[in-house]
């Protein structure tokens, strides 16, 4: 994430797509970025605004981002594409491409695999949520189809306090 900020074009905001309660957007803001958190959930946007008043938050969908063409110098999607069905990824990546400036970077993280994990309860709350796991080659191909150039690929095992999954990190760039 730090390397993404280092490579971001100065003066342009960095988007945190599917930001949840805003902790990643806040982390970027603490390091000098003008960050914008975008999430589908009004409750998450409200929580972010309450916890991180120095960060701009917008309610919006990864499939129709509330942003102008070329508005962001870079963007991150930290474990947010896991909520999209495979058929939705091309539209989401096309939207990210649209809102990034030429030469803008996009960091996407996800769980590696082919399963769909369903939860009925999460953190002592009743939920109805699916988590889609993806193979890195599948996501790389979709990023390239959207016009991105892959610059970095990394996989890691889970940390002791995380769910037991393998994780992928892909850094892509919109060509200039």
Phi, psi and omega in degrees: 000320180298321180293328176297315179296320179298328183267355181289142180293123182302143176090354180245142182291158177249130182266138171250101189268121187076048192289347184058224182283002170096009185295326179288316177301320179293320178300317179293320179296321178298338180258018172097358180278145168276102186255149180232118177266133179234129179215149180290331185272122176298326179294320178292319178298317178297317178297317179298315180298322180291316184279328187229074185295345179274357181253139174278135178236143177227142173274129181184166186256140177298340182269352177205074187295135178280072184205153179282158174303130177067021183290327189255141175284332176198171182210151173233148172226088184272102179057028176263332179290349177292348178266001180258140174290154180308323181292343180271343183301316180302318179294319179297316181291327175295323178293317178298315178302317181299317186275351177273146173287156172306138184074006178288147181260151179226120177254122179237134180235147183197168176275139184270133176149196180231005185276163168243119181258122181255138175238136173258341178221138181211122181053047178065024176235142175286128181222169172221086188224141175249143175242121181264128176263146183228148172279136180306319180299324178297313182291320178300314179300319180291323176297315179297320177299329179281351178111357182282157171249128179284131179247335182204143175224133178216143173233151178213162172276168180288153172281162184305327183265010181253163174299143184287084176219160171272144185237144178242145176232123178238129175249119181240161180227139171280121181300155179279000000 
